[in-house]
Amino acid sequence: MKTALGMGWGETECLVEKLLQNEADIIGTTSKPIVATKFTPSPARTTVQSVVEACEKSKERLGVESIDLYQIQMPDIVKPMRFLGFDKTFDEVYWDGLAECYHRGLVKNVGVSNYGPTLVSECHKHLAKRGVPLASNQIAFSLIGRHNGEQETLDRCNELGVKVLAYYPFAMGLLTGKYTSASTGTSADNMVANSLSLSASRRSVFERQDLERYANGDGKLIPKGGVTPLLRTMEKIANIHDVTVAQVALNYIICKGAIPIPGARTAAQYVDNMGALDWRLTEQEIFELENEADDLGFSFDGAGFKRSNAKFVGYGMEKWSLD
């Protein structure tokens, strides 16, 4: 189960605690959930002790003895007073905070999020000096999200032994046909021809506009047809393996050495996600998928205010880069 302090400022951690309690109350349960959460860099968090305190509060809200994975949500980019010259970064302080949490037994593993090759290498080296392994780096990664530093970051993490946790594995639903089809059983052509699912989705107006542009193209930044050519190829490969298009999207990420972290609102979606685990794409199929994705002529970086390289932080959008 993955959550974060910044998601409702602890509210979702409390909800996860209730789910964990419900799980514990089920007689005969043999599986044990793995719990991961994050803290967000902020101007008010500038010491090792502030990281420890944030971790202790998260642990208390989650109701666990030790957090399985504790991550930094992003590089230290929240600088509301930057225009006055107050832009000192505290990344190393946060790394020392993670190490302190690890050595105190508050957490079993530590990780980062949205770190590029340079920063993840520096963090890995810094933590190693404290005797702490860097377990993970959570970044956006998908078939159509590989060209803004994502692939280079994945390669570097694989070299370091840092596991990449890939969010937006479906590119916010685009790689499942979710926003361009009322039925997952339709062909790729029908997916793009029908926008009922997009118009009925829970996305914001801005998100729907961006996803519509990615799905069908606008003839400007996104060529006409949008993701249609890639969906056709994914559908063909899905038929060969007797799986769904969504499972092809997840399996691709697994084959690249990362762990996809897809969302699931329903039991059916959870079951479908699990169907990506017990088979593998061939090298030729991976090559074909990547070529088709590259030929689209665009890269996915999020929709609306939900971006893979930026976060809305109250006073505006702050950006990072995977370099």
Steps between C-alpha positions, in 0.01 A plus 500: 500500500646833394407837645669828593493762774418762236189311385240667723778591747477167673136420433577222253745348746215478751283334235776248428518423874131407493558273200792333676282442805226349285759271342620390843143422607448255213541148636742286303678788327855390415621793288646809663461837326814699427453861607678789331465871566687823428578839646505821298793745509380834629646830627398398852694173483871583509653266759563130549271503803214647293521199270504262797196673650310480170582129482388436860167674434448299180581178686248590769226583247566178311493295820812300414811417701725583205428646156604261223609776260546869582567734209569865422223620269720716273820705492508806727334743258234668717646850532225764539760767583730419210435842349669652808801274468395241759555187293739285705427131451492241780519176301799372699323582826205291383732213410650515849145503634419183308816338637404595855152351455658182366750464785232568762291218356214728407519375142621184330597659168552853367448646156463816296264623230546698179880489521698503175826310439722765661300552818425131551873422466588768757233374739610138457861596582400719794282233661764230442738699720241470777461127439153541352395343167287710266214267415290691247446797274139570402469668159246526222573235238295348220521411133428864410690647795865411436661803336526770766774331698290202608691235304837639610380503860379140477832390350697670777278354773539152353879548511485609865261227607231757583155375405291739291133526601318617188199725550271596210571156343183539290575866424191589707288248312604582143675165457188307598253684276325611819443856387414422141271203529192389690617139475842341545405232252481731199765540236755780510312684224181493705692609809597824334167554328302487821562760772218398734736371767702820498198726533363287785828468690574652841785706358500878523410708195868580440601135529227388260605763246862385510408132487266560206788669320734208568233245409387646168764758411453870432698528177742737673705372792343156472462355147150402391417153623679544832580167660297298247796340314655383825169364630464295180842342556427438867169340409669270249755385757229463765310264271810287449544452875126489575530795738362853518654816360547625856695186587730564203570850634589362845702206370712734289605687815578174680715389208697826526594417858256729683200436723179658370267648762161519327189619674193280541158637590323166470567133569485433125774755435715342772457155345583638156817663636610172656463337158815678387726300732529142374616552141754711310516689173764383255797721411353546153167613645675750728692633200177531300316678782781749555531575130127561471503721809796700368329549165206672669709817512416602857568405861255487789570727797167501682169681469348806665678577826619140533839502332793261492748789532319752721278534806247762604622622839247762600666811362550354153664218306855397588690289247783250508695325227641149475858591414 
